[in-house]
Amino acid sequence: MQIHPNSIYTAAIKQYVQKVIPSKYTEDIDDALSRVSSSLVTKKDTEAFLQLLNEIFNSGYTRAIDATKHSLAEHGMIMELVPPKTE
């Protein structure tokens, strides 16, 4: 993982994306994140960009869950998500 010298936040952005999509993280994604993060000059810029990424990932997750629920409902099944128990 190369860090663009103009952005001290590049490492945080790359680490976040690697954590969210580890099996899809490629050299091309790494390069794209380097280019994008070079324009993020402030901490606020970086936080806003990470929030945008988070919203995109959450939207994809929600759409996948909704599509699965719909598909199961067509076959007379109900899907219910239950959070894990915490101790």
PDB file with SEQRES, HELIX, SHEET and CRYST1 records, atoms N, CA, C and O in Angstrom:
SEQRES   1 A   87  MET GLN ILE HIS PRO ASN SER ILE TYR THR ALA ALA ILE          
SEQRES   2 A   87  LYS GLN TYR VAL GLN LYS VAL ILE PRO SER LYS TYR THR          
SEQRES   3 A   87  GLU ASP ILE ASP ASP ALA LEU SER ARG VAL SER SER SER          
SEQRES   4 A   87  LEU VAL THR LYS LYS ASP THR GLU ALA PHE LEU GLN LEU          
SEQRES   5 A   87  LEU ASN GLU ILE PHE ASN SER GLY TYR THR ARG ALA ILE          
SEQRES   6 A   87  ASP ALA THR LYS HIS SER LEU ALA GLU HIS GLY MET ILE          
SEQRES   7 A   87  MET GLU LEU VAL PRO PRO LYS THR GLU                          
HELIX    1 AA1 THR A   10  VAL A   20  1                                  11    
HELIX    2 AA2 PRO A   22  LYS A   24  5                                   3    
HELIX    3 AA3 GLU A   27  SER A   37  1                                  11    
HELIX    4 AA4 LYS A   43  GLU A   74  1                                  32    
CRYST1    1.000    1.000    1.000  90.00  90.00  90.00 P 1           1          
ATOM      1  N   MET A   1       0.850  -1.170   0.000  1.00  0.00           N  
ATOM      2  CA  MET A   1       0.000   0.000   0.000  1.00  0.00           C  
ATOM      3  C   MET A   1       0.894   1.230   0.000  1.00  0.00           C  
ATOM      4  O   MET A   1       1.639   1.463   0.952  1.00  0.00           O  
ATOM      5  N   GLN A   2       0.819   2.017  -1.071  1.00  0.00           N  
ATOM      6  CA  GLN A   2       1.594   3.236  -1.160  1.00  0.00           C  
ATOM      7  C   GLN A   2       0.769   4.392  -0.623  1.00  0.00           C  
ATOM      8  O   GLN A   2      -0.444   4.442  -0.829  1.00  0.00           O  
ATOM      9  N   ILE A   3       1.423   5.321   0.064  1.00  0.00           N  
ATOM     10  CA  ILE A   3       0.734   6.483   0.621  1.00  0.00           C  
ATOM     11  C   ILE A   3       1.136   7.706  -0.187  1.00  0.00           C  
ATOM     12  O   ILE A   3       2.321   7.998  -0.348  1.00  0.00           O  
ATOM     13  N   HIS A   4       0.141   8.412  -0.690  1.00  0.00           N  
ATOM     14  CA  HIS A   4       0.397   9.618  -1.459  1.00  0.00           C  
ATOM     15  C   HIS A   4       0.969  10.674  -0.523  1.00  0.00           C  
ATOM     16  O   HIS A   4       0.411  10.915   0.547  1.00  0.00           O  
ATOM     17  N   PRO A   5       2.057  11.297  -0.903  1.00  0.00           N  
ATOM     18  CA  PRO A   5       2.702  12.251  -0.005  1.00  0.00           C  
ATOM     19  C   PRO A   5       1.866  13.488   0.300  1.00  0.00           C  
ATOM     20  O   PRO A   5       2.115  14.148   1.308  1.00  0.00           O  
ATOM     21  N   ASN A   6       0.882  13.827  -0.534  1.00  0.00           N  
ATOM     22  CA  ASN A   6       0.082  15.032  -0.304  1.00  0.00           C  
ATOM     23  C   ASN A   6      -1.069  14.806   0.666  1.00  0.00           C  
ATOM     24  O   ASN A   6      -1.740  15.769   1.038  1.00  0.00           O  
ATOM     25  N   SER A   7      -1.318  13.600   1.081  1.00  0.00           N  
ATOM     26  CA  SER A   7      -2.445  13.348   1.968  1.00  0.00           C  
ATOM     27  C   SER A   7      -2.020  12.486   3.147  1.00  0.00           C  
ATOM     28  O   SER A   7      -1.650  11.322   2.990  1.00  0.00           O  
ATOM     29  N   ILE A   8      -2.081  13.076   4.314  1.00  0.00           N  
ATOM     30  CA  ILE A   8      -1.747  12.295   5.509  1.00  0.00           C  
ATOM     31  C   ILE A   8      -2.876  11.336   5.873  1.00  0.00           C  
ATOM     32  O   ILE A   8      -2.716  10.486   6.749  1.00  0.00           O  
ATOM     33  N   TYR A   9      -4.010  11.474   5.203  1.00  0.00           N  
ATOM     34  CA  TYR A   9      -5.165  10.643   5.512  1.00  0.00           C  
ATOM     35  C   TYR A   9      -5.311   9.446   4.578  1.00  0.00           C  
ATOM     36  O   TYR A   9      -6.227   8.640   4.740  1.00  0.00           O  
ATOM     37  N   THR A  10      -4.420   9.327   3.611  1.00  0.00           N  
ATOM     38  CA  THR A  10      -4.513   8.242   2.638  1.00  0.00           C  
ATOM     39  C   THR A  10      -4.515   6.878   3.315  1.00  0.00           C  
ATOM     40  O   THR A  10      -5.314   6.012   2.962  1.00  0.00           O  
ATOM     41  N   ALA A  11      -3.641   6.684   4.270  1.00  0.00           N  
ATOM     42  CA  ALA A  11      -3.542   5.389   4.956  1.00  0.00           C  
ATOM     43  C   ALA A  11      -4.852   5.034   5.647  1.00  0.00           C  
ATOM     44  O   ALA A  11      -5.278   3.879   5.607  1.00  0.00           O  
ATOM     45  N   ALA A  12      -5.496   6.010   6.279  1.00  0.00           N  
ATOM     46  CA  ALA A  12      -6.765   5.753   6.967  1.00  0.00           C  
ATOM     47  C   ALA A  12      -7.854   5.359   5.975  1.00  0.00           C  
ATOM     48  O   ALA A  12      -8.644   4.451   6.235  1.00  0.00           O  
ATOM     49  N   ILE A  13      -7.890   6.044   4.842  1.00  0.00           N  
ATOM     50  CA  ILE A  13      -8.890   5.745   3.816  1.00  0.00           C  
ATOM     51  C   ILE A  13      -8.674   4.339   3.267  1.00  0.00           C  
ATOM     52  O   ILE A  13      -9.620   3.559   3.151  1.00  0.00           O  
ATOM     53  N   LYS A  14      -7.436   4.022   2.934  1.00  0.00           N  
ATOM     54  CA  LYS A  14      -7.138   2.695   2.386  1.00  0.00           C  
ATOM     55  C   LYS A  14      -7.422   1.599   3.400  1.00  0.00           C  
ATOM     56  O   LYS A  14      -7.952   0.545   3.046  1.00  0.00           O  
ATOM     57  N   GLN A  15      -7.074   1.838   4.650  1.00  0.00           N  
ATOM     58  CA  GLN A  15      -7.323   0.849   5.699  1.00  0.00           C  
ATOM     59  C   GLN A  15      -8.824   0.607   5.853  1.00  0.00           C  
ATOM     60  O   GLN A  15      -9.258  -0.533   6.015  1.00  0.00           O  
ATOM     61  N   TYR A  16      -9.613   1.676   5.802  1.00  0.00           N  
ATOM     62  CA  TYR A  16     -11.069   1.539   5.924  1.00  0.00           C  
ATOM     63  C   TYR A  16     -11.632   0.700   4.782  1.00  0.00           C  
ATOM     64  O   TYR A  16     -12.417  -0.220   5.011  1.00  0.00           O  
ATOM     65  N   VAL A  17     -11.231   1.017   3.554  1.00  0.00           N  
ATOM     66  CA  VAL A  17     -11.754   0.293   2.398  1.00  0.00           C  
ATOM     67  C   VAL A  17     -11.300  -1.166   2.429  1.00  0.00           C  
ATOM     68  O   VAL A  17     -12.083  -2.059   2.103  1.00  0.00           O  
ATOM     69  N   GLN A  18     -10.052  -1.422   2.817  1.00  0.00           N  
ATOM     70  CA  GLN A  18      -9.565  -2.805   2.930  1.00  0.00           C  
ATOM     71  C   GLN A  18     -10.374  -3.577   3.954  1.00  0.00           C  
ATOM     72  O   GLN A  18     -10.643  -4.764   3.771  1.00  0.00           O  
ATOM     73  N   LYS A  19     -10.763  -2.909   5.035  1.00  0.00           N  
ATOM     74  CA  LYS A  19     -11.533  -3.576   6.089  1.00  0.00           C  
ATOM     75  C   LYS A  19     -12.946  -3.916   5.599  1.00  0.00           C  
ATOM     76  O   LYS A  19     -13.482  -4.974   5.928  1.00  0.00           O  
ATOM     77  N   VAL A  20     -13.543  -3.018   4.815  1.00  0.00           N  
ATOM     78  CA  VAL A  20     -14.914  -3.216   4.367  1.00  0.00           C  
ATOM     79  C   VAL A  20     -15.003  -4.221   3.226  1.00  0.00           C  
ATOM     80  O   VAL A  20     -15.923  -5.037   3.192  1.00  0.00           O  
ATOM     81  N   ILE A  21     -14.053  -4.171   2.287  1.00  0.00           N  
ATOM     82  CA  ILE A  21     -14.097  -5.093   1.137  1.00  0.00           C  
ATOM     83  C   ILE A  21     -12.732  -5.764   0.931  1.00  0.00           C  
ATOM     84  O   ILE A  21     -12.095  -5.567  -0.104  1.00  0.00           O  
ATOM     85  N   PRO A  22     -12.291  -6.544   1.902  1.00  0.00           N  
ATOM     86  CA  PRO A  22     -10.945  -7.119   1.811  1.00  0.00           C  
ATOM     87  C   PRO A  22     -10.718  -8.019   0.595  1.00  0.00           C  
ATOM     88  O   PRO A  22      -9.632  -7.999   0.015  1.00  0.00           O  
ATOM     89  N   SER A  23     -11.704  -8.792   0.206  1.00  0.00           N  
ATOM     90  CA  SER A  23     -11.497  -9.713  -0.914  1.00  0.00           C  
ATOM     91  C   SER A  23     -11.560  -9.009  -2.262  1.00  0.00           C  
ATOM     92  O   SER A  23     -11.155  -9.582  -3.274  1.00  0.00           O  
ATOM     93  N   LYS A  24     -12.057  -7.785  -2.294  1.00  0.00           N  
ATOM     94  CA  LYS A  24     -12.187  -7.033  -3.545  1.00  0.00           C  
ATOM     95  C   LYS A  24     -11.105  -5.954  -3.691  1.00  0.00           C  
ATOM     96  O   LYS A  24     -11.017  -5.296  -4.728  1.00  0.00           O  
ATOM     97  N   TYR A  25     -10.295  -5.781  -2.660  1.00  0.00           N  
ATOM     98  CA  TYR A  25      -9.273  -4.723  -2.676  1.00  0.00           C  
ATOM     99  C   TYR A  25      -8.135  -5.135  -3.610  1.00  0.00           C  
ATOM    100  O   TYR A  25      -7.442  -6.123  -3.370  1.00  0.00           O  
ATOM    101  N   THR A  26      -7.960  -4.363  -4.671  1.00  0.00           N  
ATOM    102  CA  THR A  26      -6.940  -4.674  -5.670  1.00  0.00           C  
ATOM    103  C   THR A  26      -5.966  -3.507  -5.808  1.00  0.00           C  
ATOM    104  O   THR A  26      -6.142  -2.452  -5.199  1.00  0.00           O  
ATOM    105  N   GLU A  27      -4.954  -3.721  -6.612  1.00  0.00           N  
ATOM    106  CA  GLU A  27      -3.981  -2.665  -6.895  1.00  0.00           C  
ATOM    107  C   GLU A  27      -4.666  -1.477  -7.582  1.00  0.00           C  
ATOM    108  O   GLU A  27      -4.314  -0.324  -7.333  1.00  0.00           O  
ATOM    109  N   ASP A  28      -5.643  -1.764  -8.444  1.00  0.00           N  
ATOM    110  CA  ASP A  28      -6.377  -0.685  -9.115  1.00  0.00           C  
ATOM    111  C   ASP A  28      -7.145   0.168  -8.111  1.00  0.00           C  
ATOM    112  O   ASP A  28      -7.161   1.394  -8.220  1.00  0.00           O  
ATOM    113  N   ILE A  29      -7.779  -0.474  -7.136  1.00  0.00           N  
ATOM    114  CA  ILE A  29      -8.495   0.270  -6.095  1.00  0.00           C  
ATOM    115  C   ILE A  29      -7.513   1.074  -5.263  1.00  0.00           C  
ATOM    116  O   ILE A  29      -7.774   2.230  -4.930  1.00  0.00           O  
ATOM    117  N   ASP A  30      -6.392   0.470  -4.931  1.00  0.00           N  
ATOM    118  CA  ASP A  30      -5.358   1.168  -4.169  1.00  0.00           C  
ATOM    119  C   ASP A  30      -4.895   2.424  -4.913  1.00  0.00           C  
ATOM    120  O   ASP A  30      -4.763   3.494  -4.318  1.00  0.00           O  
ATOM    121  N   ASP A  31      -4.652   2.283  -6.213  1.00  0.00           N  
ATOM    122  CA  ASP A  31      -4.215   3.427  -7.022  1.00  0.00           C  
ATOM    123  C   ASP A  31      -5.295   4.505  -7.079  1.00  0.00           C  
ATOM    124  O   ASP A  31      -4.997   5.694  -6.957  1.00  0.00           O  
ATOM    125  N   ALA A  32      -6.551   4.090  -7.265  1.00  0.00           N  
ATOM    126  CA  ALA A  32      -7.654   5.053  -7.330  1.00  0.00           C  
ATOM    127  C   ALA A  32      -7.789   5.803  -6.008  1.00  0.00           C  
ATOM    128  O   ALA A  32      -8.002   7.015  -6.000  1.00  0.00           O  
ATOM    129  N   LEU A  33      -7.667   5.096  -4.904  1.00  0.00           N  
ATOM    130  CA  LEU A  33      -7.759   5.748  -3.598  1.00  0.00           C  
ATOM    131  C   LEU A  33      -6.604   6.718  -3.383  1.00  0.00           C  
ATOM    132  O   LEU A  33      -6.783   7.761  -2.754  1.00  0.00           O  
ATOM    133  N   SER A  34      -5.432   6.389  -3.894  1.00  0.00           N  
ATOM    134  CA  SER A  34      -4.293   7.313  -3.803  1.00  0.00           C  
ATOM    135  C   SER A  34      -4.594   8.605  -4.547  1.00  0.00           C  
ATOM    136  O   SER A  34      -4.325   9.700  -4.054  1.00  0.00           O  
ATOM    137  N   ARG A  35      -5.158   8.459  -5.747  1.00  0.00           N  
ATOM    138  CA  ARG A  35      -5.461   9.650  -6.540  1.00  0.00           C  
ATOM    139  C   ARG A  35      -6.565  10.490  -5.884  1.00  0.00           C  
ATOM    140  O   ARG A  35      -6.456  11.714  -5.812  1.00  0.00           O  
ATOM    141  N   VAL A  36      -7.620   9.832  -5.409  1.00  0.00           N  
ATOM    142  CA  VAL A  36      -8.718  10.564  -4.779  1.00  0.00           C  
ATOM    143  C   VAL A  36      -8.265  11.221  -3.484  1.00  0.00           C  
ATOM    144  O   VAL A  36      -8.564  12.388  -3.234  1.00  0.00           O  
ATOM    145  N   SER A  37      -7.552  10.477  -2.674  1.00  0.00           N  
ATOM    146  CA  SER A  37      -7.171  11.012  -1.366  1.00  0.00           C  
ATOM    147  C   SER A  37      -6.181  12.165  -1.461  1.00  0.00           C  
ATOM    148  O   SER A  37      -6.037  12.935  -0.512  1.00  0.00           O  
ATOM    149  N   SER A  38      -5.505  12.293  -2.584  1.00  0.00           N  
ATOM    150  CA  SER A  38      -4.572  13.418  -2.726  1.00  0.00           C  
ATOM    151  C   SER A  38      -5.317  14.752  -2.767  1.00  0.00           C  
ATOM    152  O   SER A  38      -4.713  15.799  -2.533  1.00  0.00           O  
ATOM    153  N   SER A  39      -6.614  14.732  -3.060  1.00  0.00           N  
ATOM    154  CA  SER A  39      -7.386  15.971  -3.080  1.00  0.00           C  
ATOM    155  C   SER A  39      -8.053  16.258  -1.734  1.00  0.00           C  
ATOM    156  O   SER A  39      -8.670  17.310  -1.564  1.00  0.00           O  
ATOM    157  N   LEU A  40      -7.939  15.353  -0.797  1.00  0.00           N  
ATOM    158  CA  LEU A  40      -8.523  15.549   0.534  1.00  0.00           C  
ATOM    159  C   LEU A  40      -7.470  16.195   1.428  1.00  0.00           C  
ATOM    160  O   LEU A  40      -6.566  15.521   1.921  1.00  0.00           O  
ATOM    161  N   VAL A  41      -7.591  17.494   1.633  1.00  0.00           N  
ATOM    162  CA  VAL A  41      -6.539  18.205   2.333  1.00  0.00           C  
ATOM    163  C   VAL A  41      -6.755  18.327   3.834  1.00  0.00           C  
ATOM    164  O   VAL A  41      -5.791  18.417   4.595  1.00  0.00           O  
ATOM    165  N   THR A  42      -7.995  18.330   4.260  1.00  0.00           N  
ATOM    166  CA  THR A  42      -8.259  18.504   5.685  1.00  0.00           C  
ATOM    167  C   THR A  42      -8.856  17.231   6.280  1.00  0.00           C  
ATOM    168  O   THR A  42      -9.318  16.337   5.572  1.00  0.00           O  
ATOM    169  N   LYS A  43      -8.827  17.191   7.590  1.00  0.00           N  
ATOM    170  CA  LYS A  43      -9.440  16.068   8.294  1.00  0.00           C  
ATOM    171  C   LYS A  43     -10.942  16.027   8.001  1.00  0.00           C  
ATOM    172  O   LYS A  43     -11.521  14.951   7.858  1.00  0.00           O  
ATOM    173  N   LYS A  44     -11.565  17.199   7.912  1.00  0.00           N  
ATOM    174  CA  LYS A  44     -12.999  17.274   7.617  1.00  0.00           C  
ATOM    175  C   LYS A  44     -13.302  16.691   6.235  1.00  0.00           C  
ATOM    176  O   LYS A  44     -14.291  15.977   6.069  1.00  0.00           O  
ATOM    177  N   ASP A  45     -12.457  16.992   5.242  1.00  0.00           N  
ATOM    178  CA  ASP A  45     -12.623  16.414   3.900  1.00  0.00           C  
ATOM    179  C   ASP A  45     -12.585  14.897   3.970  1.00  0.00           C  
ATOM    180  O   ASP A  45     -13.418  14.212   3.375  1.00  0.00           O  
ATOM    181  N   THR A  46     -11.615  14.385   4.699  1.00  0.00           N  
ATOM    182  CA  THR A  46     -11.431  12.937   4.805  1.00  0.00           C  
ATOM    183  C   THR A  46     -12.608  12.292   5.515  1.00  0.00           C  
ATOM    184  O   THR A  46     -13.099  11.251   5.079  1.00  0.00           O  
ATOM    185  N   GLU A  47     -13.067  12.898   6.603  1.00  0.00           N  
ATOM    186  CA  GLU A  47     -14.208  12.352   7.334  1.00  0.00           C  
ATOM    187  C   GLU A  47     -15.457  12.344   6.460  1.00  0.00           C  
ATOM    188  O   GLU A  47     -16.233  11.389   6.497  1.00  0.00           O  
ATOM    189  N   ALA A  48     -15.656  13.398   5.676  1.00  0.00           N  
ATOM    190  CA  ALA A  48     -16.812  13.452   4.777  1.00  0.00           C  
ATOM    191  C   ALA A  48     -16.712  12.371   3.707  1.00  0.00           C  
ATOM    192  O   ALA A  48     -17.715  11.744   3.366  1.00  0.00           O  
ATOM    193  N   PHE A  49     -15.516  12.148   3.176  1.00  0.00           N  
ATOM    194  CA  PHE A  49     -15.322  11.114   2.161  1.00  0.00           C  
ATOM    195  C   PHE A  49     -15.561   9.730   2.745  1.00  0.00           C  
ATOM    196  O   PHE A  49     -16.208   8.893   2.115  1.00  0.00           O  
ATOM    197  N   LEU A  50     -15.043   9.484   3.945  1.00  0.00           N  
ATOM    198  CA  LEU A  50     -15.265   8.188   4.594  1.00  0.00           C  
ATOM    199  C   LEU A  50     -16.740   7.987   4.908  1.00  0.00           C  
ATOM    200  O   LEU A  50     -17.244   6.868   4.807  1.00  0.00           O  
ATOM    201  N   GLN A  51     -17.434   9.045   5.285  1.00  0.00           N  
ATOM    202  CA  GLN A  51     -18.877   8.949   5.538  1.00  0.00           C  
ATOM    203  C   GLN A  51     -19.614   8.598   4.244  1.00  0.00           C  
ATOM    204  O   GLN A  51     -20.548   7.796   4.258  1.00  0.00           O  
ATOM    205  N   LEU A  52     -19.195   9.196   3.132  1.00  0.00           N  
ATOM    206  CA  LEU A  52     -19.787   8.879   1.840  1.00  0.00           C  
ATOM    207  C   LEU A  52     -19.587   7.401   1.503  1.00  0.00           C  
ATOM    208  O   LEU A  52     -20.527   6.720   1.091  1.00  0.00           O  
ATOM    209  N   LEU A  53     -18.372   6.915   1.678  1.00  0.00           N  
ATOM    210  CA  LEU A  53     -18.095   5.497   1.428  1.00  0.00           C  
ATOM    211  C   LEU A  53     -18.959   4.615   2.317  1.00  0.00           C  
ATOM    212  O   LEU A  53     -19.507   3.611   1.863  1.00  0.00           O  
ATOM    213  N   ASN A  54     -19.076   4.991   3.573  1.00  0.00           N  
ATOM    214  CA  ASN A  54     -19.887   4.228   4.523  1.00  0.00           C  
ATOM    215  C   ASN A  54     -21.348   4.186   4.071  1.00  0.00           C  
ATOM    216  O   ASN A  54     -21.987   3.135   4.133  1.00  0.00           O  
ATOM    217  N   GLU A  55     -21.871   5.311   3.622  1.00  0.00           N  
ATOM    218  CA  GLU A  55     -23.257   5.362   3.138  1.00  0.00           C  
ATOM    219  C   GLU A  55     -23.438   4.469   1.915  1.00  0.00           C  
ATOM    220  O   GLU A  55     -24.457   3.791   1.788  1.00  0.00           O  
ATOM    221  N   ILE A  56     -22.463   4.464   1.020  1.00  0.00           N  
ATOM    222  CA  ILE A  56     -22.536   3.618  -0.174  1.00  0.00           C  
ATOM    223  C   ILE A  56     -22.542   2.142   0.218  1.00  0.00           C  
ATOM    224  O   ILE A  56     -23.360   1.369  -0.281  1.00  0.00           O  
ATOM    225  N   PHE A  57     -21.637   1.752   1.103  1.00  0.00           N  
ATOM    226  CA  PHE A  57     -21.559   0.354   1.532  1.00  0.00           C  
ATOM    227  C   PHE A  57     -22.836  -0.061   2.267  1.00  0.00           C  
ATOM    228  O   PHE A  57     -23.355  -1.155   2.046  1.00  0.00           O  
ATOM    229  N   ASN A  58     -23.338   0.815   3.140  1.00  0.00           N  
ATOM    230  CA  ASN A  58     -24.575   0.498   3.868  1.00  0.00           C  
ATOM    231  C   ASN A  58     -25.764   0.395   2.926  1.00  0.00           C  
ATOM    232  O   ASN A  58     -26.635  -0.455   3.110  1.00  0.00           O  
ATOM    233  N   SER A  59     -25.804   1.244   1.934  1.00  0.00           N  
ATOM    234  CA  SER A  59     -26.884   1.194   0.951  1.00  0.00           C  
ATOM    235  C   SER A  59     -26.866  -0.136   0.200  1.00  0.00           C  
ATOM    236  O   SER A  59     -27.914  -0.745  -0.015  1.00  0.00           O  
ATOM    237  N   GLY A  60     -25.691  -0.579  -0.194  1.00  0.00           N  
ATOM    238  CA  GLY A  60     -25.567  -1.869  -0.874  1.00  0.00           C  
ATOM    239  C   GLY A  60     -26.012  -3.019   0.015  1.00  0.00           C  
ATOM    240  O   GLY A  60     -26.694  -3.936  -0.442  1.00  0.00           O  
ATOM    241  N   TYR A  61     -25.628  -2.970   1.277  1.00  0.00           N  
ATOM    242  CA  TYR A  61     -26.025  -4.005   2.233  1.00  0.00           C  
ATOM    243  C   TYR A  61     -27.542  -4.026   2.388  1.00  0.00           C  
ATOM    244  O   TYR A  61     -28.160  -5.090   2.347  1.00  0.00           O  
ATOM    245  N   THR A  62     -28.141  -2.850   2.566  1.00  0.00           N  
ATOM    246  CA  THR A  62     -29.584  -2.747   2.745  1.00  0.00           C  
ATOM    247  C   THR A  62     -30.325  -3.253   1.513  1.00  0.00           C  
ATOM    248  O   THR A  62     -31.323  -3.963   1.635  1.00  0.00           O  
ATOM    249  N   ARG A  63     -29.842  -2.895   0.337  1.00  0.00           N  
ATOM    250  CA  ARG A  63     -30.482  -3.372  -0.894  1.00  0.00           C  
ATOM    251  C   ARG A  63     -30.402  -4.892  -1.009  1.00  0.00           C  
ATOM    252  O   ARG A  63     -31.365  -5.538  -1.421  1.00  0.00           O  
ATOM    253  N   ALA A  64     -29.261  -5.457  -0.646  1.00  0.00           N  
ATOM    254  CA  ALA A  64     -29.108  -6.912  -0.716  1.00  0.00           C  
ATOM    255  C   ALA A  64     -30.053  -7.605   0.259  1.00  0.00           C  
ATOM    256  O   ALA A  64     -30.668  -8.615  -0.083  1.00  0.00           O  
ATOM    257  N   ILE A  65     -30.169  -7.070   1.466  1.00  0.00           N  
ATOM    258  CA  ILE A  65     -31.081  -7.650   2.462  1.00  0.00           C  
ATOM    259  C   ILE A  65     -32.527  -7.546   1.976  1.00  0.00           C  
ATOM    260  O   ILE A  65     -33.289  -8.508   2.069  1.00  0.00           O  
ATOM    261  N   ASP A  66     -32.898  -6.377   1.460  1.00  0.00           N  
ATOM    262  CA  ASP A  66     -34.270  -6.190   0.975  1.00  0.00           C  
ATOM    263  C   ASP A  66     -34.583  -7.118  -0.195  1.00  0.00           C  
ATOM    264  O   ASP A  66     -35.678  -7.675  -0.266  1.00  0.00           O  
ATOM    265  N   ALA A  67     -33.640  -7.287  -1.106  1.00  0.00           N  
ATOM    266  CA  ALA A  67     -33.850  -8.188  -2.249  1.00  0.00           C  
ATOM    267  C   ALA A  67     -34.017  -9.628  -1.775  1.00  0.00           C  
ATOM    268  O   ALA A  67     -34.849 -10.368  -2.299  1.00  0.00           O  
ATOM    269  N   THR A  68     -33.222 -10.021  -0.781  1.00  0.00           N  
ATOM    270  CA  THR A  68     -33.325 -11.377  -0.239  1.00  0.00           C  
ATOM    271  C   THR A  68     -34.667 -11.580   0.454  1.00  0.00           C  
ATOM    272  O   THR A  68     -35.309 -12.615   0.278  1.00  0.00           O  
ATOM    273  N   LYS A  69     -35.091 -10.591   1.242  1.00  0.00           N  
ATOM    274  CA  LYS A  69     -36.398 -10.678   1.907  1.00  0.00           C  
ATOM    275  C   LYS A  69     -37.510 -10.824   0.875  1.00  0.00           C  
ATOM    276  O   LYS A  69     -38.408 -11.651   1.034  1.00  0.00           O  
ATOM    277  N   HIS A  70     -37.448 -10.030  -0.165  1.00  0.00           N  
ATOM    278  CA  HIS A  70     -38.471 -10.066  -1.215  1.00  0.00           C  
ATOM    279  C   HIS A  70     -38.488 -11.436  -1.902  1.00  0.00           C  
ATOM    280  O   HIS A  70     -39.552 -12.007  -2.139  1.00  0.00           O  
ATOM    281  N   SER A  71     -37.312 -11.946  -2.214  1.00  0.00           N  
ATOM    282  CA  SER A  71     -37.215 -13.242  -2.876  1.00  0.00           C  
ATOM    283  C   SER A  71     -37.775 -14.360  -1.998  1.00  0.00           C  
ATOM    284  O   SER A  71     -38.490 -15.238  -2.481  1.00  0.00           O  
ATOM    285  N   LEU A  72     -37.450 -14.322  -0.723  1.00  0.00           N  
ATOM    286  CA  LEU A  72     -37.964 -15.338   0.203  1.00  0.00           C  
ATOM    287  C   LEU A  72     -39.473 -15.205   0.378  1.00  0.00           C  
ATOM    288  O   LEU A  72     -40.182 -16.207   0.477  1.00  0.00           O  
ATOM    289  N   ALA A  73     -39.963 -13.966   0.415  1.00  0.00           N  
ATOM    290  CA  ALA A  73     -41.403 -13.740   0.579  1.00  0.00           C  
ATOM    291  C   ALA A  73     -42.183 -14.306  -0.596  1.00  0.00           C  
ATOM    292  O   ALA A  73     -43.305 -14.781  -0.423  1.00  0.00           O  
ATOM    293  N   GLU A  74     -41.605 -14.262  -1.782  1.00  0.00           N  
ATOM    294  CA  GLU A  74     -42.270 -14.844  -2.947  1.00  0.00           C  
ATOM    295  C   GLU A  74     -42.457 -16.350  -2.805  1.00  0.00           C  
ATOM    296  O   GLU A  74     -43.314 -16.943  -3.461  1.00  0.00           O  
ATOM    297  N   HIS A  75     -41.648 -16.963  -1.945  1.00  0.00           N  
ATOM    298  CA  HIS A  75     -41.748 -18.406  -1.710  1.00  0.00           C  
ATOM    299  C   HIS A  75     -42.413 -18.707  -0.360  1.00  0.00           C  
ATOM    300  O   HIS A  75     -42.344 -19.829   0.142  1.00  0.00           O  
ATOM    301  N   GLY A  76     -43.057 -17.687   0.216  1.00  0.00           N  
ATOM    302  CA  GLY A  76     -43.801 -17.878   1.451  1.00  0.00           C  
ATOM    303  C   GLY A  76     -42.946 -17.920   2.708  1.00  0.00           C  
ATOM    304  O   GLY A  76     -43.410 -18.372   3.755  1.00  0.00           O  
ATOM    305  N   MET A  77     -41.713 -17.460   2.623  1.00  0.00           N  
ATOM    306  CA  MET A  77     -40.835 -17.451   3.793  1.00  0.00           C  
ATOM    307  C   MET A  77     -40.630 -16.029   4.292  1.00  0.00           C  
ATOM    308  O   MET A  77     -40.729 -15.064   3.535  1.00  0.00           O  
ATOM    309  N   ILE A  78     -40.348 -15.926   5.566  1.00  0.00           N  
ATOM    310  CA  ILE A  78     -40.093 -14.633   6.180  1.00  0.00           C  
ATOM    311  C   ILE A  78     -38.653 -14.626   6.707  1.00  0.00           C  
ATOM    312  O   ILE A  78     -38.206 -15.562   7.371  1.00  0.00           O  
ATOM    313  N   MET A  79     -37.966 -13.566   6.395  1.00  0.00           N  
ATOM    314  CA  MET A  79     -36.582 -13.424   6.891  1.00  0.00           C  
ATOM    315  C   MET A  79     -36.569 -12.334   7.957  1.00  0.00           C  
ATOM    316  O   MET A  79     -37.108 -11.246   7.757  1.00  0.00           O  
ATOM    317  N   GLU A  80     -35.955 -12.638   9.073  1.00  0.00           N  
ATOM    318  CA  GLU A  80     -35.855 -11.669  10.157  1.00  0.00           C  
ATOM    319  C   GLU A  80     -34.405 -11.629  10.617  1.00  0.00           C  
ATOM    320  O   GLU A  80     -33.810 -12.662  10.923  1.00  0.00           O  
ATOM    321  N   LEU A  81     -33.850 -10.438  10.660  1.00  0.00           N  
ATOM    322  CA  LEU A  81     -32.483 -10.280  11.135  1.00  0.00           C  
ATOM    323  C   LEU A  81     -32.497 -10.052  12.632  1.00  0.00           C  
ATOM    324  O   LEU A  81     -33.224  -9.195  13.134  1.00  0.00           O  
ATOM    325  N   VAL A  82     -31.696 -10.818  13.338  1.00  0.00           N  
ATOM    326  CA  VAL A  82     -31.610 -10.704  14.778  1.00  0.00           C  
ATOM    327  C   VAL A  82     -30.160 -10.381  15.120  1.00  0.00           C  
ATOM    328  O   VAL A  82     -29.249 -11.117  14.741  1.00  0.00           O  
ATOM    329  N   PRO A  83     -29.948  -9.279  15.839  1.00  0.00           N  
ATOM    330  CA  PRO A  83     -28.565  -8.937  16.194  1.00  0.00           C  
ATOM    331  C   PRO A  83     -27.971  -9.972  17.128  1.00  0.00           C  
ATOM    332  O   PRO A  83     -28.696 -10.603  17.897  1.00  0.00           O  
ATOM    333  N   PRO A  84     -26.661 -10.153  17.071  1.00  0.00           N  
ATOM    334  CA  PRO A  84     -26.029 -11.131  17.953  1.00  0.00           C  
ATOM    335  C   PRO A  84     -26.140 -10.684  19.416  1.00  0.00           C  
ATOM    336  O   PRO A  84     -26.170  -9.492  19.723  1.00  0.00           O  
ATOM    337  N   LYS A  85     -26.199 -11.662  20.287  1.00  0.00           N  
ATOM    338  CA  LYS A  85     -26.254 -11.365  21.721  1.00  0.00           C  
ATOM    339  C   LYS A  85     -24.893 -10.880  22.188  1.00  0.00           C  
ATOM    340  O   LYS A  85     -23.860 -11.441  21.823  1.00  0.00           O  
ATOM    341  N   THR A  86     -24.904  -9.851  22.984  1.00  0.00           N  
ATOM    342  CA  THR A  86     -23.642  -9.356  23.557  1.00  0.00           C  
ATOM    343  C   THR A  86     -23.661  -9.642  25.045  1.00  0.00           C  
ATOM    344  O   THR A  86     -24.699  -9.577  25.705  1.00  0.00           O  
ATOM    345  N   GLU A  87     -22.511  -9.953  25.539  1.00  0.00           N  
ATOM    346  CA  GLU A  87     -22.420 -10.305  26.960  1.00  0.00           C  
ATOM    347  C   GLU A  87     -21.805  -9.197  27.736  1.00  0.00           C  
ATOM    348  O   GLU A  87     -21.645  -9.309  28.951  1.00  0.00           O  
TER     349      GLU A  87                                                      
END                                                                             
